[in-house]
Amino acid sequence: MRTIRRLIYGEVFAAVLFVLLAFLSLFFFFDFVDELPALGKPSALDPSLIYGVPHALLYVALLTPSRIYELLPISVLIGTIFVLARLAQHSEYTILRTSGLGPWRALRTLLGLGALFVAVTFAIGDYIAPWADKTGQLLKARYQGAISIGQTGAWLKEKQDYSNFSVNVGALSPQGELSNVRIFEFNNRGFLVSTLHARTGQIENDDSWTLRGVERREFEVTEGVTRVARSAPETFRWPSQLNAEMVSVALLRPDRMRTADLFAYIRHLEANGQTAQRYQIEFWRKVFYPLSCLVMVVLALPFAYLHFRSGSITGYVFGGVMAGISFFLLNNVFGYIGNLNQWQPWLAAASPALIYSVISLGAFGWLVLRR
C-alpha cells in the first residue's frame, strides 16, 4: 500500500501544481491589467512618488497567496480528476484494484491526501495570505493614497463606563496615521454629549488616540437651554480600547483577515451592540473553506471507476472544471444570501461544502459501491 500511496500522491501533487500554476498565471495577468490605469500617476500624499510597473508587479505578486488560497480546492478537484481518469483510461487503476486497492481503501487514501491539502490551505489562508494582502494594500496606499472604504470611511463603536462613542475614521495611511477622524459621544440615555473632529491622529501603544488639528464641541443642557462650548486644542488625547488592529480590520476586507483577528473583532462588535453577521459568516467560511479539499478528492474518486473510450477523458476533466467553478461561485453566493436573509452564520458558510459532500458521497455510492 505504501507504493500505491506514493504513486497516487506523487501523480496528484504534480497535476494539482500544474493546474494551480495555470490558474495563477491567468489571474496574475488579469490583476496586472487592472493595475494598468494607475501606472505613471503620482502619489496623492507625495507627488515625487510615481506608481510604476515594478510597484504594480510587486503588488500583484503579493496578491498571489490569496489567489492560491481561493484556487487550491478547485485545483485539487481538477488535478485529482485528471489523474484518476488517466489511470482508469490506461487500465492502471484496474491493476491497482486487483492489487488490493478496494473502494474504501481508495477513499481513505484520498482522504489522507485531502487532509494534506487542508493543512496547506489553512496555513496559507490564515498566515501567509493576510500578511501579504495587508503588505500589498499598504504598498498601494503609499503610491495611490491612504486606505479607505467608500466615501465615509470606517465606522466603529465603543462602550465605556458612562458614555458610548461612535467613531468614524476617514482613511489610514501606510504609516498607520489616521485622517479625518470624527468622534460622537453619547451618554447612557442616548443624548449627544460632545462631538470631535480631527484632521489627523495616531494610535499609541497603550491604545489611546492622540488627535491633532482638533475641533471639539460640548453640549450642556441647563433648565431646558442647550449651551455649546467650542474648543480647538492643537492635540487631544482620547482614552480608548480601539487599537490599531481593529481600525485596520474595519478598513480591510474581512475575507483577507486571520481567523483569530476575525473572532476578536466579532467579540468587539457584539460587546458594543453592533451587528456582526457579515463577519461571522466570513469567520465560519475561513473555518470550513480548507475542509472543502476533502470534499473535492471524494468528488473526484468516482472518475476512477468510469469506463473511458479513447479521447473521452477531456470531457470529464472539463466537467471537473465546471464543478470546481460552480463550487467557487456557490461559496460566494451563499455568503451574500445568508447575510441578506439572516441565516445562521455557520449554515451559510457550510452549505456549499454540505451540498457537494452529499453529491460526492452519492456519486461514490452509486458508481463505486453499487457497480
N, C-alpha and C positions, 0 to 999 in steps of 0.2 A: 504493500500500500504506500510505502514511503516513496517508491519510484513513481507510482502513478500520480501521487500528490505533487511530486516535484515536476512532473511533466505538465500537468494541468495548470499548476500555479505559474510556472515559467511562461507557458503559452499565453495565459490570460493577462499576466502582468505586461508582457510585451505588446499585446493587442490593445490593452487599455491605455498604455503610454502613447502608442501611435495615434489612437483616436483623440486622446486628450491634447496632444500636440497639434493635431489638425484643427481642433476647435479653438485652441488658444491662438493659433496663427490667424484664424479668421476674425476672432474678436479683437485681437491686437490691432489688426488693420482697421476695423470699424471704429475702435476707440481713438486711434490716431487721426482718422478722418474727422471725427468730432472735434478734435483739438485744432484743426487747421484754421478755422476762422479767428482764433485767438492769437495766432503766431504774429510776431512783429509788433504787438501792441505794448506800450509802456505800462508799468505798474501804476495803479491809482494812488498808491502810498509813496512810491519813489519813482519819478519819471525816468531816472537813469537805469532802472531795471527793465530789460526787454525780455518778454516771454518768447524764447526761440525754440528751434527744433530739438536741441538736446534736452531742454526742460520738458517739452511735450513727450519725448520718448521716455524720459525718466518717470514722468507722471503715469504714463500708460503702463510702463513696466511695474510700477507699484500697485497697479490695479490687478496684476496677474494672479496673486494669491486669492483674491476674492473671486476671480473667474474660475480658478481651479476648484475652489470650494463649491461654486454653483454647478460646474460641469462634471465633477467627478462621478456622481451617481449615474448620469446619462452615459458617460464614457465606460463605466463598469458594465452597464447593460449591453451596450453595443459591442464592446470588446469580448465579453463572455459569450454572447450570442454567436459572434463570428467564429470563435474558437470551437465551441461545441458543435456548431453546424458544420464546420470544416472537418472535424473529427468524424462526425456521422457520415458526411458525404464520401469520405475516403475509407469508410468501414473501420477506421481505427477505434472508434468508440465501441463498436461491436466486439472487437478484440478485448478492449478493457472490460466489457461486461462479462465475457467468458472467463476473464482472469479474476473475477470476484468483485467487480465494482457494481454492486446492486443499486437499486434506486435510492434506498435510504442511506447507504454509504456514500453515494454520489452527492446526496443532499447535504450530509454532514460535511463532506469535503468542501463543497461550495460555500456552506455557511462559515466554515473556518476562514476561507478566502475572503468572504464578505466582511468578517469581523476585522480583518487587517485593514480593509478599505475604510471601515467605520472609524477605526483609530486614526488613520491618516486624515480623513475628512474632518474629524473633531479637532485634531491638533491644528490643522490649517485654519479652520473657521474660527477657533477660539483664541488662538495665539498669534499666528503669523498674519492672517488677513486683516484683523483690526488694527494692528500696528502699522502695516504697510499702507492701509487705506487712510489712516489718520495722517501719516507722514506725507502721503500724496496730496491730501487736502491742504495741509499747511504749506507745502511747496507751491501749490497752485495759488493759494491765497497770497503768498509773498509777491507773486508777479501779477496777479489779477485783482487784488483787493482782499478785504477781510472775509472770513467765513460768516455767512448769514443764511437764513431761510426766509423766503418770501419777502414781503415789503415791510413787515413789522418785526422781524427777528424772532427770538425765542421768548416764551413766557414761562415763568416759574412761580412757585408759590411756597411760602414758608409760614408755619405757625410758631409763634413764640409765646411766652407766658401771658402777656397782656395785650398782644397785638397780632394781627395777621398781615402778611405782606404779599403783594402781587408785584413781581419783578419782571421787567422787560429788558432784555439785552439785545441791542440792535445788531451787533456783529462782534466777532472775536478775531483779533489779529494773529498772525503766525507766532508772535512773541508772547501770546497769552493776554494781551491787553484788551479790555472791554471798551466798547464805544457806544455812545447814545444809550446810556443806562437810565431807566425810569423806575422809581420805586413808589408804590402806593401803599400807605399804611392805614389799616382799619382797626378799630377797637373790637372787643369781643361782642359788641352789639351790632357790628356791621357798619358803623358810621365812619366816614373818612376822617382821619386824624391829620395826615400830612401827605404831601407829595414831594418828590425829589427828582430832579433831572441833572444828570452829569454827562459832560462831554466824553470823558474817558474814565477808566478805572482799572484797578488791579486787585486780584485776589491774593491775599498774603498766605503765608504758611499756616497761620492759625485759623484760616478760612474767613477772617474778617475782610471786608472790602474797603479799600482806600480809593475814594472817588475824588476826581479833580474837575474843576470848572463847574461847580455845583450851584444850582438854583433851587432853593427849598422854600416851601410854603407850609405853615402850620395853621390848622383851623381850630378855633376855640369858640364854643357856644356858651354865652353868658346871658341869662334871662331872655332867651329866645333870639338873641342877636349873635350872628356869626362874625367873629373877628379873624382876620387873616394876617399872620405875621410872616413877612418875607425876609429871607436872608440869602446871602451869596458868599459862603465861605470858599476860600481857594481850594481847601481839601476837607474831606469829610470821611470819618471812619464809621462804617456800618457793621456791627457785630452780626454774624450770620453763620448758619450751618451749611449754606450752599457753597460747596467747594468748586474748584476749577473743573474737576471731572464731571460734575453734574451739569455745569454750563456747557461744556463741550459735547456731552451726551445729547443735550437738548438741541444743539445746533447741527449735529451729525445724524446720519441715517441710522435708525435703530437696528436694521439688519446687518450692519457692519460693526456692531459692538460685541464685546466679550460677554459671555453668558453671566459671569459674576457681576459685571457692570450693569447689565440689564436688570438683574434681580435686585441690586441695590437701588437702582433708580425707580423700579416699581414700588419698592417699600417706601421710598421717599414720597412718591405721588400718593400712595394710599394713606400715608400718615398725614398728608396735608389735604385730604379730601378731594383729590383730583382723579379723573378717570384715567385708568391705566390699561384699558382694553387693548389698544394698539400694541403697547409694549409687552403685555402679557402674551399676546399671540406670537409676537416675534421671539419671546423667550422660549415658548414651547416649540416653535419652529426650529430654533437653534438646538433644542434637545432632540427632536425627532428626525431632523434632516439627515444627520450622519447615518441613522439606522436604516435609511432608505437604500443604502448599499446592500443590505441583507435582502431587501425586497427585490432588488434588481437581479441578484445572482439566482434567486429562486425562480424569478420570472424567466430567466434565460435557460434553466435546466431542461424544460420540455423540448427545446430545439435539438437536443442531443438524441432524442428518440423519434425524430421525424425521418421519413424516407425521402431522400433528395434525388432528383434527376440531375443530369449534367447541366450546370449553369443556373440551377434554381436557387442557389444559396444567396444570390444577390437580392432577390425579393424578400427573403427572410431577414437579411441584415437591414434592408430598407424598412421593414416592419418594426424592427428593433429601434431604429432611429425615430420613427413616428411615435412609438410607445414612450421612448425617453423624452421626446419633446412634449408629448401630451402630459406626462407626469410633471415636468417643469412648469408648464402653464397652469395645470390644476393646482399645484402647490402655491402659486401666486394668487390665483383666483379665489381659492378658499380663504386665504388670509383677508382679502377685501370683503368677501361675503360674510365671514364670521364677524368682522368688525362692524359692518352695517347692521346685521341682524342680532348683534349682541349674543352670539353663541358663546358657549364655554370656551375659553382660550385654548385649552388642551385639545378639545374636539376639533376646532377649526384648524389647528396645526397638524393633528394626527390623521385627519380624514383622508388626504391623498394616499398616505402610506397604508392605511387600513384598506382602502379600496383596491389598491394594487396588490396588497397581500392576499386578499380574497381571490383576485383574478389569478395570481401566480399559483396559489395553492390549488385552486380549481383546475387550472391547466395541468399542474403536476399530477393531481389525482386522476384526471381523465386520460392524458396522454401517456403517463408513465405507469401508474398502478393498474389501470383497467385494461390497457392494451399490451 
